[in-house]
Amino acid sequence: MKLSARNQIPARVASVTHGAVNSEVVLELGDGSELVSVITRSSAERLGLAAGQQVHAVVEASSVMIAAD
C-alpha cells in the first residue's frame, strides 16, 4: 500500500477499547511512548485491530498546534 502522507509511524497496538460508536486505540511506538487514536468502531472492526498487532499510524493534518511554556 502506498500513501501520499509522509508522517507514517510504525507501531504496535497496545489496546483497543470499543464504545458504542467509537473505539480508542492505544499504540506503542518504538521509543516506548504511546499514541492514542479514536476511530469509528466499524473501522476498528474492519481492520481487525487487536493487541499485539503491528500497524502504521498515519498522520495527515492541515495544521498542527504546538504550545510551550
N, CA and C atoms as an extended XYZ file, in Angstrom:
207
Properties=species:S:1:pos:R:3:atomname:S:1:resname:S:1:resid:I:1 pbc="F F F"
N         0.848       -1.174        0.000 N   MET     1
C         0.000        0.000        0.000 CA  MET     1
C         0.891        1.234        0.000 C   MET     1
N         0.632        2.156       -0.902 N   LYS     2
C         1.362        3.407       -0.960 CA  LYS     2
C         0.426        4.545       -0.569 C   LYS     2
N         0.965        5.484        0.217 N   LEU     3
C         0.195        6.645        0.666 CA  LEU     3
C         0.971        7.907        0.367 C   LEU     3
N         0.269        8.995        0.117 N   SER     4
C         0.938       10.270       -0.091 CA  SER     4
C         1.381       10.896        1.229 C   SER     4
N         0.755       10.502        2.326 N   ALA     5
C         1.120       11.058        3.631 CA  ALA     5
C         2.525       10.616        4.014 C   ALA     5
N         3.334       11.558        4.427 N   ARG     6
C         4.718       11.243        4.792 CA  ARG     6
C         4.875       10.891        6.262 C   ARG     6
N         3.918       11.285        7.068 N   ASN     7
C         4.014       11.034        8.503 CA  ASN     7
C         3.428        9.673        8.840 C   ASN     7
N         4.200        8.625        8.554 N   GLN     8
C         3.793        7.254        8.827 CA  GLN     8
C         4.685        6.719        9.936 C   GLN     8
N         4.061        6.275       11.018 N   ILE     9
C         4.797        5.850       12.207 CA  ILE     9
C         4.514        4.378       12.476 C   ILE     9
N         5.531        3.508       12.378 N   PRO    10
C         5.302        2.105       12.717 CA  PRO    10
C         5.008        1.974       14.211 C   PRO    10
N         4.056        1.115       14.552 N   ALA    11
C         3.640        0.977       15.950 CA  ALA    11
C         3.064       -0.417       16.181 C   ALA    11
N         2.840       -0.723       17.459 N   ARG    12
C         2.189       -1.967       17.866 CA  ARG    12
C         0.958       -1.595       18.670 C   ARG    12
N        -0.159       -2.251       18.391 N   VAL    13
C        -1.391       -1.982       19.134 CA  VAL    13
C        -1.220       -2.481       20.569 C   VAL    13
N        -1.368       -1.561       21.524 N   ALA    14
C        -1.283       -1.926       22.937 CA  ALA    14
C        -2.650       -2.355       23.454 C   ALA    14
N        -3.692       -1.607       23.048 N   SER    15
C        -5.047       -1.960       23.488 CA  SER    15
C        -6.070       -1.316       22.573 C   SER    15
N        -7.246       -1.937       22.551 N   VAL    16
C        -8.390       -1.403       21.817 CA  VAL    16
C        -9.583       -1.446       22.766 C   VAL    16
N       -10.212       -0.291       22.978 N   THR    17
C       -11.390       -0.212       23.835 CA  THR    17
C       -12.556        0.252       22.976 C   THR    17
N       -13.523       -0.645       22.797 N   HIS    18
C       -14.676       -0.342       21.955 CA  HIS    18
C       -15.770        0.350       22.758 C   HIS    18
N       -16.315        1.406       22.181 N   GLY    19
C       -17.500        2.058       22.718 CA  GLY    19
C       -18.660        1.753       21.790 C   GLY    19
N       -19.776        2.391       22.014 N   ALA    20
C       -20.953        2.153       21.184 CA  ALA    20
C       -20.722        2.606       19.740 C   ALA    20
N       -20.002        3.709       19.563 N   VAL    21
C       -19.791        4.278       18.230 CA  VAL    21
C       -18.320        4.312       17.848 C   VAL    21
N       -17.462        4.703       18.783 N   ASN    22
C       -16.032        4.845       18.529 CA  ASN    22
C       -15.212        3.830       19.305 C   ASN    22
N       -13.973        3.658       18.874 N   SER    23
C       -13.011        2.809       19.575 CA  SER    23
C       -11.760        3.617       19.858 C   SER    23
N       -11.213        3.454       21.059 N   GLU    24
C        -9.946        4.083       21.413 CA  GLU    24
C        -8.835        3.060       21.191 C   GLU    24
N        -7.853        3.437       20.386 N   VAL    25
C        -6.742        2.541       20.060 CA  VAL    25
C        -5.463        3.149       20.619 C   VAL    25
N        -4.814        2.432       21.523 N   VAL    26
C        -3.546        2.883       22.093 CA  VAL    26
C        -2.432        2.156       21.359 C   VAL    26
N        -1.500        2.949       20.804 N   LEU    27
C        -0.378        2.392       20.058 CA  LEU    27
C         0.913        2.615       20.834 C   LEU    27
N         1.774        1.601       20.845 N   GLU    28
C         3.106        1.724       21.432 CA  GLU    28
C         4.085        2.001       20.308 C   GLU    28
N         4.848        3.085       20.452 N   LEU    29
C         5.833        3.444       19.449 CA  LEU    29
C         7.180        2.829       19.822 C   LEU    29
N         8.098        2.804       18.888 N   GLY    30
C         9.388        2.159       19.090 CA  GLY    30
C        10.223        2.712       20.219 C   GLY    30
N        10.010        3.969       20.596 N   ASP    31
C        10.810        4.576       21.656 CA  ASP    31
C        10.166        4.429       23.036 C   ASP    31
N         9.089        3.644       23.127 N   GLY    32
C         8.411        3.428       24.401 CA  GLY    32
C         7.269        4.397       24.664 C   GLY    32
N         7.086        5.392       23.827 N   SER    33
C         5.974        6.328       24.018 CA  SER    33
C         4.700        5.752       23.405 C   SER    33
N         3.589        6.394       23.720 N   GLU    34
C         2.291        5.934       23.225 CA  GLU    34
C         1.627        7.019       22.395 C   GLU    34
N         0.803        6.574       21.481 N   LEU    35
C        -0.022        7.449       20.657 CA  LEU    35
C        -1.438        6.891       20.751 C   LEU    35
N        -2.412        7.754       21.012 N   VAL    36
C        -3.801        7.311       21.164 CA  VAL    36
C        -4.628        7.885       20.025 C   VAL    36
N        -5.430        7.029       19.416 N   SER    37
C        -6.303        7.436       18.325 CA  SER    37
C        -7.728        6.994       18.623 C   SER    37
N        -8.681        7.842       18.272 N   VAL    38
C       -10.093        7.477       18.369 CA  VAL    38
C       -10.614        7.367       16.950 C   VAL    38
N       -11.068        6.167       16.596 N   ILE    39
C       -11.606        5.919       15.258 CA  ILE    39
C       -12.987        5.289       15.412 C   ILE    39
N       -13.721        5.206       14.340 N   THR    40
C       -15.042        4.584       14.446 CA  THR    40
C       -14.892        3.108       14.800 C   THR    40
N       -15.867        2.615       15.511 N   ARG    41
C       -15.846        1.195       15.888 CA  ARG    41
C       -15.858        0.314       14.648 C   ARG    41
N       -16.633        0.703       13.645 N   SER    42
C       -16.695       -0.105       12.431 CA  SER    42
C       -15.331       -0.166       11.737 C   SER    42
N       -14.564        0.915       11.761 N   SER    43
C       -13.220        0.894       11.173 CA  SER    43
C       -12.295       -0.032       11.960 C   SER    43
N       -12.350        0.037       13.282 N   ALA    44
C       -11.513       -0.833       14.116 CA  ALA    44
C       -11.846       -2.302       13.860 C   ALA    44
N       -13.132       -2.600       13.737 N   GLU    45
C       -13.541       -3.987       13.479 CA  GLU    45
C       -13.156       -4.420       12.073 C   GLU    45
N       -13.313       -3.539       11.086 N   ARG    46
C       -12.956       -3.871        9.705 CA  ARG    46
C       -11.459       -4.136        9.577 C   ARG    46
N       -10.642       -3.381       10.327 N   LEU    47
C        -9.193       -3.582       10.313 CA  LEU    47
C        -8.762       -4.775       11.176 C   LEU    47
N        -9.675       -5.280       11.990 N   GLY    48
C        -9.349       -6.405       12.862 CA  GLY    48
C        -8.323       -6.043       13.913 C   GLY    48
N        -8.371       -4.809       14.414 N   LEU    49
C        -7.361       -4.349       15.364 CA  LEU    49
C        -7.424       -5.133       16.668 C   LEU    49
N        -6.244       -5.553       17.124 N   ALA    50
C        -6.139       -6.316       18.365 CA  ALA    50
C        -4.768       -6.069       18.973 C   ALA    50
N        -4.670       -6.204       20.282 N   ALA    51
C        -3.405       -6.015       20.986 CA  ALA    51
C        -2.320       -6.906       20.380 C   ALA    51
N        -1.144       -6.310       20.204 N   GLY    52
C        -0.007       -7.037       19.662 CA  GLY    52
C         0.169       -6.897       18.166 C   GLY    52
N        -0.844       -6.394       17.485 N   GLN    53
C        -0.798       -6.270       16.028 CA  GLN    53
C         0.133       -5.136       15.608 C   GLN    53
N         0.945       -5.377       14.588 N   GLN    54
C         1.817       -4.348       14.030 CA  GLN    54
C         1.001       -3.522       13.023 C   GLN    54
N         1.070       -2.200       13.164 N   VAL    55
C         0.318       -1.291       12.312 CA  VAL    55
C         1.187       -0.077       11.980 C   VAL    55
N         0.656        0.836       11.211 N   HIS    56
C         1.276        2.132       10.966 CA  HIS    56
C         0.265        3.209       11.319 C   HIS    56
N         0.665        4.172       12.119 N   ALA    57
C        -0.148        5.350       12.368 CA  ALA    57
C         0.171        6.328       11.244 C   ALA    57
N        -0.849        6.861       10.608 N   VAL    58
C        -0.661        7.809        9.520 CA  VAL    58
C        -1.267        9.134        9.961 C   VAL    58
N        -0.429       10.164       10.027 N   VAL    59
C        -0.877       11.483       10.487 CA  VAL    59
C        -0.979       12.397        9.283 C   VAL    59
N        -2.186       12.871        9.019 N   GLU    60
C        -2.435       13.789        7.911 CA  GLU    60
C        -3.264       14.931        8.462 C   GLU    60
N        -2.672       16.101        8.543 N   ALA    61
C        -3.383       17.238        9.105 CA  ALA    61
C        -3.026       18.512        8.352 C   ALA    61
N        -3.983       19.395        8.255 N   SER    62
C        -3.720       20.659        7.575 CA  SER    62
C        -3.005       21.638        8.499 C   SER    62
N        -3.086       21.389        9.814 N   SER    63
C        -2.358       22.230       10.761 CA  SER    63
C        -2.077       21.445       12.029 C   SER    63
N        -0.987       21.792       12.667 N   VAL    64
C        -0.608       21.186       13.934 CA  VAL    64
C        -0.309       22.317       14.902 C   VAL    64
N        -0.933       22.294       16.071 N   MET    65
C        -0.677       23.319       17.077 CA  MET    65
C         0.412       22.856       18.024 C   MET    65
N         1.282       23.776       18.410 N   ILE    66
C         2.352       23.487       19.351 CA  ILE    66
C         2.286       24.534       20.450 C   ILE    66
N         2.376       24.099       21.705 N   ALA    67
C         2.376       25.012       22.833 CA  ALA    67
C         3.651       24.804       23.642 C   ALA    67
N         4.159       25.883       24.185 N   ALA    68
C         5.341       25.809       25.031 CA  ALA    68
C         5.179       26.788       26.188 C   ALA    68
N         5.795       26.452       27.309 N   ASP    69
C         5.748       27.351       28.473 CA  ASP    69
C         6.696       28.496       28.280 C   ASP    69
